[in-house]
Amino acid sequence: MSNPNTLRLSFETQPSEEDHEYEKAHLATILDRYKDRLTTFPKEKGWVSEHLYMYQGFWHLSKGVFSFETMMALQEAFEAHPTDIYLATLPKSGTTWMKALMFALVNRTRHENHRPSTHPLLIFNPHKCLPFVEPEIYRKTPTYVDAHRPRLFATHIPYTLLPRSIIDSGCRLVYMCRNPKDVLVSLFHFTNKLRDESRGVMTFEEAFQMFSNGVMPYGPHWDHVKGYYNAGLEHPTRILFLTYENMEKDSVNNVKRLAEFLGCGFTEKEEAEGAVEEIVKMCGFENLREVNKHGDLREGVPNHTFFREGKVGDWSNHLTTEMSNILDQIVKEKFQGLDISF
């Protein structure tokens, strides 16, 4: 087996034009394979995309990398490994932050002898360092070579729709949820950064109505959260359920807990030398925002769009009292009997 410190992940090398063309064609084939299914699904107006489609209780995008079609292709062909680690979130629930933390924790031995300025998280967007699993189904060059363990992937797919190989492999899964009010506000701003001119600007009232009706990518919010929460109760050694609010309130202790779950807990020596605090700082919002001021994650998606406020409670600057009360009542009903608080 190769020395893990010498392995290069695919995001560290520039893909060739041939790779791009292959992946573009393969994705087009996948989209075409399932296009007829969409005509049977209920649909609603989308946020960034024109429409969202309802399938097995959740709203899905279509005709893109993160879509119903790539989810179906994953369900049919993706092979998870028992050593894999997956991050699952709803959009705008701290995904970028958690990607940075998990990558830094799992790979800290691999990068400990590098000069700080060459650490991947100080060069690349966290979304490149810890990739979403959906593109793996059409990639020409997988993100990870066979010798690399563990593989780290992220997804927004609801628990009940994950590929069976992920569920059956026994691999570990981290889920982070966030106060739905802050998710709504963050999704609203993110949407308006990405909508093209032909669709115009979404109003906050429009976003609130859609969100409170459960219409959002991979939503309803509450059903997505409940799926992973209940799975965590059933498989507590394999699924770690976290909240954005607790992570921000006590980052050091929660990062230590996360490291233990990932199988890379800190030694006493590391803790004494401040290793936990170093990772918390490197993956902090202000630091990552500075690194990602320029450049694009992919065409049409600038790096800076993933870094707006990152605060707990920003919803209070956007929601009216009536809006807040409506969402409080919905959450109270949907999360009844669950130990989830924000």
N, C-alpha and C positions, 0 to 999 in steps of 0.2 A: 504493500500500500504506500502511496505517495506520502511524503511529509506534509501534514496539513498546513504548515506554515508556508509552503511553497505553492499551494494551490491558488489559482487565480479564478475568481468568479467572473461570469460573463459580463457583468456590468463594468468591470474594470478594463475591458478592452472595447475598442470601437468596432461595432458590427459593420460588415462589408455591405456594399450595395446589393450584392447577390443575396445576402441574408435577408435584407429588407424586402426584396422582391419575392423571395420564397415565402416569408411570413405573411406578406400581404395577400399572396395568392391562396395560401392555406387558410387564412382567416376568411377570405371570400367564399371558399368552398364550404366552410363550417356554417357561415351565415345562410348560404343558399340551401344547405341540407335541411334546415329547420324552418325555413321561411313560411311554409304552408301552415305550420302549427299556429302561427300568430293570428291567423284569421279566425280561430276558434276562441281566442282569449278576450275577456272583457278588457276595455282600455279606458284610460283617463288621460287628460292633458298632462304632459310631463313638466319637469322643472327645466333642465337644460335641453333635453331631447324633446321632440314633438309629442311623443306619447310614452306612457308607462303601461305595461300589460300585466294583468293578474294571472298568476299561475300558482296553484296549490297554496292559496292564502296569502301570497306576497306579490308586491309590485316589482316588475323587472324592466330594465332597459332593453333595447333591441338594436340590432344592426351595428354592433361595435365590440370593442375588446371586452368590456364589462357588460354582459348582456345575457338574456335568456339562452341565446344560442351557444355561447361559450360555456355556460353552466351545464347545458345538456351534454356538450361534448366532453366536459370533465367527468360528468356522471358516468358516461359510457366507457371512457378510456384511461382516465388518470389513475396512476398507481402510487399510492402513498407508501412511505416506508415507516416501520415502527419507530425509527429514531427521529422522524420529522417533528417539527414544532410549527404550529399554526397560530397566527393572531387573527381573531375574528372581531369585527366591529361593524356598527352601522357607519355610513359616511358621516364625517364631521363629529366624531366621538372621541377624538384624541388619537386617531390612527397614526398620523405622522410621528407624534411624540413616542408612542409605544413601539413603532418600528425602530426608531433610533435607539431606545433603551434596550430592546431585545437584541438587536444587532450588536450593540456595544458590549452587552453582558456575555453573550455566547462566544463572541470573537475576541474577548479582551486578551487572552493568551496569545492569540495569533498576531495581534497588533501591539503587544506591550513593548516590543523593542523598536518600534517605529518612532520616528520623531513625531511629536504631537501634530504638527502641521500636515503630515501625510496620512493621518487617519482617514479612512474612507468617508466618515460622517462629516469631516471638515472639507471634503472635496465634492461629494455627491449628495444629491437629495436623498433623504431616508427611504423614499419610495423606490429608489434604485438599489439601495443596499439590502433591503428586505422586500423582495418583489411580491406582487400579487400572484396568486397561483393561476388565475385564468389564462394569461398569455402563454403559460407553459405548454398548453395543449396544441399550440400551433407554431411554437418556436423551432427554428432550425437547430440552434445550439442551446441545450438546456442551461439554465442558470448554474446548476451544480454538476460537476463531474461526479462519477460514481464513488470516488474515494472520499468525497466531502460529507462529513457527518457532524452535527445534524444539518439537514436542510431546513431553512427558515422561509415560510411563506405566509402571506396574509390573504384574507378574503372578506367580502361583505355578505357572502351567501348565508341565508338562514340555516340554522342547525339541521332542520329536517330535510333540507335539500342538498346538504353536502354529499360529495361522492361517497358511496359505501366504503370504498377503500380507506378513506380517512377515518370513518367511524369504526371500522373493523380492525384497523391496523394496531390500535392501542397507543397511538402517538399522543403527544401532549398538545393541549390547546389552551390558549389564553384568550379570554373575552373581556373587553372593556366597554362598559356602557357609560352614558353621560346624561345629565339632566335633560329631558326632552326639550325644555324651553331653550337651553343653550344650543342644543342640536338644531332646532328650528332657526334660530338667529344666524348661526354659522352657515347652515345650508343655504339660507336666503342670500347672504352676501356672496358666498362661493358661486351660487347659481348665476347671479348677475354679472360676475366677472367672466363667466364662460359662455353666456348666451350670445348668439350672433345677432346682428342688427335686425334681421328680418323678424325675429321673435319679440324684440323690444324688451324693456325692463320689466321685471316682475315686481309687483307691489307687495309690501309686507302683508297687507290684508289678504291678498290672494294666496301668499305662501302659508299664512296661518290657517286659512280655510282648508287648503289641501292637506296640510300636516295633521290638523285635528281630525280630519276624516281618514287618516291613516295612509294617505296617498303621498308616498315619497319613495325614492329608489330603495329597494330591499325592505320597505316597510309593510305594514304598520310598525312604528317604532316599538310599541309595547309588546307586540307578538314576537318580534325578533329578539328582544331582550329576554322575554319569558322562555323562549325555546332554549337558549343557552344557559339561563339560570337553572331551569329544571334539569337539564343534562348535567350541569355541574353538581347538583344534589345527588344524582344517580351515579356519577363517576367522579368523586371529589379528588382522587389522586391523579386524574388525567386532565381535568378541566379546572382552570383557575379563573374565578369570576372577580373582576375588579371594577371599581368606579373611578371615573376621571377626578371626581371631587376628592376622594380619599387619597388618590395618588398625588394630587397637588398639595393637599393638606399636610401630608407626612411622606414626602418623596423618598427620604433616605431609608426609612424602615420598610416601606412598600417595595422599594427596589431590591432590598436585601431579601424580602419574601419572594419576589419575582425570580431572583437569581436561584434561590433554593429550589423553586418549582421547576426551573429550566435545567436543573442538574449541574449548575455552575456556581454554587454558593461561594461566598467570600470566605477566605481564611482569616484567622485572627490577625495575621500579619498584614494582610491587605486592608482590613478595617482600620488597624492602627495607623497605617500609612495614608489613610484618607482615600482609598480607591473608590469607595462607594460615592463619596461626595464629588470626586473627579468626574465620574460617569454622569451623575445627576447634573452637574454643571455643563458638561460637554453636550448633553442632550436637552438642555434647558431651552425654553422658547426663544429667548433673546439671542442666544448663541446660534441656534439653527436658523433663525430669521436672518441674521447677519450673513451666514454662509450662503443662504439661498436668495440673496437680493437680485441676482442676475441669472440669466440662462433659462432654458426651458426643460421641463421634465420630458415632455414630448411636444410635437407640433401643436401649437395653439393653447398649450397649458404652461404658462410661466411658473417657475419655481416659487416665486413670491406669493402666488395665489393661495398657498397652503399655510400662510402665516399672517393672520390678521390681528387677533387679540390674544387668544389662548387663555382667556380669563374665565373664572367661575362667576356666574351671576350677571353676565353681560345682558342677559335677557331682560333685566329690569329697565334697561335703557330703550327697549323696543316694544314690549308687550304692554297693552293697557291693563288696568285692573280686571276688566271683564275677560280679556283674553287669558290672563293668568289664571283666573278662577275656573274657566272652562277646561284648561289643560290640567289643572289640579284635580278636578273632578274625574276626568277621563283616566288619569294615572291612578287615582285612588281606586277606581273600579277595576282597572285592568291588572293592577299589581296587588290586589287584595290577597292577603295571606302570605305574601312573599316578603322576605327580609331585605328589601331594597330601599335605600334612602339616599337622597342627594344633599 
